[in-house]
């Protein structure tokens, strides 16, 4: 069976910074420069995860929450532990 990490994130579009963080309660927050118009924020969200996780954009899918601040993201070929470690900058 293929490794696949599925996790929920909260996005903040039109932010002054562009980054992925984990807050004190362990929730993943994504800050985006892009406005939530014409899928720009979703594209930037996938782009940020692609860079942060060092994986192809095609491995990252927004499964739920295309038009909302709360999204469910799945990453093929990685475990959830590996995703969390990379977001925290542990490897």
C-alpha positions in Angstrom: 0.0 0.0 0.0 1.2 3.5 -0.9 2.1 5.9 1.9 -0.2 8.8 2.1 -0.5 11.6 4.6 -3.8 13.3 5.1 -4.0 16.3 7.4 -6.1 19.5 8.0 -4.7 23.0 7.6 -6.0 26.5 8.2 -5.0 29.0 5.6 -4.6 32.8 6.0 -4.7 34.4 2.5 -3.4 37.9 1.8 -0.8 37.5 4.6 2.4 39.4 4.7 4.4 36.2 4.7 4.3 32.9 2.9 5.0 30.0 5.1 3.8 26.8 6.9 3.9 26.7 10.7 2.6 24.4 13.4 1.0 26.3 16.3 1.2 25.5 20.0 -1.8 23.1 19.8 -0.3 21.2 16.9 -2.5 22.6 14.2 -0.9 23.3 10.8 -1.3 26.9 9.6 -0.4 28.2 6.2 0.2 31.8 5.5 -0.3 32.9 1.9 0.5 36.1 0.0 -2.1 35.3 -2.6 -5.7 36.5 -2.4 -8.4 33.8 -2.4 -9.3 34.6 -6.1 -9.3 32.3 -9.1 -7.6 29.5 -7.2 -4.4 31.5 -6.6 -4.4 30.8 -2.9 -4.9 27.1 -3.4 -2.1 27.1 -6.0 0.3 28.9 -3.6 -0.7 26.5 -0.8 0.3 23.5 -2.9 3.5 25.3 -4.0 4.5 26.0 -0.4 3.9 22.4 0.6 5.8 21.2 -2.4 8.9 23.2 -1.5 8.6 22.5 2.3 8.2 18.8 1.9 10.5 18.5 -1.1 8.0 16.6 -3.1 6.4 17.1 -6.5 3.3 19.3 -6.7 1.5 16.4 -8.4 1.8 14.5 -5.1 -0.2 17.1 -3.2 -4.0 17.4 -3.4 -6.5 19.6 -1.7 -9.2 17.0 -0.9 -11.6 19.3 0.9 -12.1 23.0 1.4 -11.3 24.4 -2.0 -13.2 27.5 -1.2 -12.7 27.8 2.6 -10.0 28.6 5.1 -10.0 25.1 6.5 -8.6 22.5 4.0 -7.8 18.8 4.0 -4.6 18.1 2.2 -3.2 14.7 1.1 0.4 14.0 0.2 1.2 10.8 -1.7 4.4 9.0 -0.9 4.9 10.3 2.6 3.8 9.4 6.1 2.1 11.9 8.4 5.2 11.7 10.7 7.5 12.6 7.8 5.3 15.5 6.8 5.2 16.9 10.4 8.9 16.5 10.8 9.6 18.4 7.6 7.2 21.2 8.5 8.9 21.5 11.9 12.2 21.6 10.1 13.6 18.5 11.7 15.0 17.1 8.4 
